[in-house]
Amino acid sequence: MVLSPVIGKLLHKRVVLASASPRRREILSQAGLRFEVVPSRFKEKLDKAAFPTPYAYAIETAKQKALEVASRMHQKDLRAPDVVIGADTIVTIGGLILEKPADKQDAYRMLSRLNGKEHSVFTGVAIIHCCSEDGQLDTDVCEFHEETTVKFSELSEDLLWEYIDSGEPMDKAGGYGIQALGGMLVECVHGDFLNVVGFPLNHFCKKLVELYCPPRREDVQRVKHESIPPVDTFEIASDTAQGDEGCGPSRAGVDGHTGQAPAGPQGPDTNGLVENPPPFPSDLLDLIDGFKASKALFTACKLKVFDVLKEEGPLKAVDVARKINASVCGTGRLLDVCVALGLLEKTDTGYRNTRLASRHLASEGVCSLHGFVAYNDEHAWTVFTDLESAVRQGPRAAAGSPAEDPSQSRDRRLRFMRAMHGLAQLTARQVATAFDLSRFTSACDLGGCTGALARELAREYPRLKVTVFDLPEVIEHVSSFHPEGRQPERLRFVPGDFFKDDLPDAQLYVLSRILHDWADDRVHELLSRVSRSCKPGGGLLVVETALDERRAARASLPAALNALVRTQGRERSLAEYRSLLGQHGFREVQVAQAGDRLDVVLGTRASSAP
Ligand SMILES: Cc1cn([C@@H]2O[C@H](COP(=O)(O)OP(=O)(O)OP(=O)(O)O)[C@@H](O)[C@H]2O)c(=O)[nH]c1=O
């Protein structure tokens, strides 16, 4: 049975599934798709470190699998299939990508890593439309990914080995099959179950709707009046008004061109709408509306909605309104928007936090980003409204990072410190473990703010003594960030200015999220001071979000703008950071990623002066 009309659109096409996975075959054939199976010969050996995110890796692998089949079939038959579908499923935990285990020991290593914890399963999918012209293969690639989180129960060694001995883990990413025996390991799943099994059918159907069934004119007009994107529903796929022609393999739909669609036979009508409108630009509308979503999140945080619900949820809108001292109508709308944004859940008994909100948006807790949200709301929001003049005039004349600007008010400094503290706590472990730093016995975190990274370094390396060096007006507030009182013995805070004062002695210097705040001349000045203090064999660890050519990731783009509106600094590429370290006498420069957004660069001070 073909439930989704859009799958029906593919019935007259030659569709190929470029996969040997029996699960993918089953999911797609149960959805009513008719296709041939041609397993891909593409070796899954792409360099994972070359991708900004795990899903970028999965998408690229899926694309390469499908392209290999398309080009092999084209060469063999001189007729490529119409559509080739490739997919790749990976399991990720703590920044690590797990694929199919090589052997039983490998399966054991994977399952022990997942034991008792939550991990993400990503499937990257590529839908390739092929067309042969003059013997040449022409392809249009549409790609997407889906993420599902899965939590394993605490499992005994015996159970893990029993499961491994069943043989089930061996052909499955992460070493388990949720659809079979492996289901017993799983405590809960958040997201699309079939995505874990190997193919995100729901997202796939939505993509097909985008590709094959651009919205009808009535829908476009409705959008004009109501600003509600009529996408992502399968009803649009019903082709009563459009017929097969309008819903065909539109080039504009297939290659995602958002430009002008060719005018229909009558040309543009009086509204400027055309007979065959281009695919509805839902991503673009999301982008246009993006600031409203941010502001809703900021406001809910500021009003402590997530704190109230963490402590007492689920609660009805009227009760939340009373607790946050706001109107019932306004609160109800804000709560519904938070539900739509995936921050809250609405149940029969009222609204409650999603796990994401409880973890990151409530004001307390080690993973809280409440301070970072407040900083964005109260500071970044204001300066970004002036982005146009920053773009016109170039970076702000005001020098220095917010923590270092002496004219800053105490409140503003504290707000900035809270923001940095939240971010640093969240990433400290990944930064501390990006390289093995156990050869060092002393480290100095320059501009180390509240010591969040320094604490993690001290925790990770039991021999390491860590000094946090920051401005006196910053150090003065440190104790309020560690309410439990005493700092660990191997951690000390020294007030000073890294541009003026002698740097504390250390074997390893750390500059975490510092360099991007400064223009090139100041960066050279700082690095030459570090280089002079660092003894041969010592190290310099730089932590930044690098602008790398490979990284088309949106993650690094806001940072590029930050530097423009906030300081004289700028983001730099990994090649630039490497070169900066080289110019200041650091050799054997290595690069690693700490999570999705941060790059860590480590250099060793050479014996000869630069
Ligand atoms: C987490 C999980 C994974 N899988 C299977 O793991 C393989 C992933 O490997 P892949 O590289 O994406 O695919 P493949 O099997 O090598 O096939 P191919 O597409 O030819 O590369 C796929 O099979 C999936 O179903 C399950 O069956 N159940 C699960 O719970």
The ligand as a Tripos MOL2 file, in Angstrom:
@<TRIPOS>MOLECULE
LIG
   30    31     1     0     0
SMALL
NO_CHARGES

@<TRIPOS>ATOM
      1 C1         22.0210    1.7370   15.3270 C.3       1 LIG1
      2 C2         21.4870    0.6480   14.3910 C.ar      1 LIG1
      3 C3         22.0670    0.4240   13.1710 C.ar      1 LIG1
      4 N1         21.5880   -0.5610   12.3410 N.ar      1 LIG1
      5 C4         22.2280   -0.8330   11.0240 C.3       1 LIG1
      6 O1         23.5630   -0.4180   11.0330 O.3       1 LIG1
      7 C5         24.0000   -0.2580    9.6730 C.3       1 LIG1
      8 C6         24.8250    1.0150    9.6040 C.3       1 LIG1
      9 O2         25.8170    0.8870    8.6610 O.3       1 LIG1
     10 P1         25.8490    1.6970    7.2850 P.3       1 LIG1
     11 O3         27.2490    1.8450    6.8860 O.co2     1 LIG1
     12 O4         25.0410    2.9330    7.4020 O.co2     1 LIG1
     13 O5         25.0670    0.7300    6.2750 O.3       1 LIG1
     14 P2         25.4420   -0.7180    5.7380 P.3       1 LIG1
     15 O6         24.6900   -1.7360    6.4990 O.co2     1 LIG1
     16 O7         26.9390   -0.9060    5.6740 O.co2     1 LIG1
     17 O8         24.8670   -0.6790    4.2810 O.3       1 LIG1
     18 P3         25.3110    0.2800    3.0750 P.3       1 LIG1
     19 O9         24.1820    1.2350    2.8810 O.co2     1 LIG1
     20 O10        25.4900   -0.6320    1.8980 O.co2     1 LIG1
     21 O11        26.5870    0.9830    3.4330 O.co2     1 LIG1
     22 C7         22.7470   -0.1550    8.8240 C.3       1 LIG1
     23 O12        22.6150   -1.3330    8.0640 O.3       1 LIG1
     24 C8         21.6200   -0.0420    9.8490 C.3       1 LIG1
     25 O13        20.4640   -0.6550    9.3590 O.3       1 LIG1
     26 C9         20.5190   -1.3590   12.7180 C.ar      1 LIG1
     27 O14        20.1130   -2.2820   12.0040 O.2       1 LIG1
     28 N2         19.9150   -1.1010   13.9300 N.ar      1 LIG1
     29 C10        20.3530   -0.1320   14.7930 C.ar      1 LIG1
     30 O15        19.7720    0.0350   15.8840 O.2       1 LIG1
@<TRIPOS>BOND
     1     1     2 1
     2     2     3 ar
     3     2    29 ar
     4     3     4 ar
     5     4     5 1
     6     4    26 ar
     7     5     6 1
     8     5    24 1
     9     6     7 1
    10     7     8 1
    11     7    22 1
    12     8     9 1
    13     9    10 1
    14    10    11 2
    15    10    12 1
    16    10    13 1
    17    13    14 1
    18    14    15 2
    19    14    16 1
    20    14    17 1
    21    17    18 1
    22    18    19 2
    23    18    20 1
    24    18    21 1
    25    22    23 1
    26    22    24 1
    27    24    25 1
    28    26    27 2
    29    26    28 ar
    30    28    29 ar
    31    29    30 2
@<TRIPOS>SUBSTRUCTURE
     1 LIG1         1 GROUP 0 **** ****
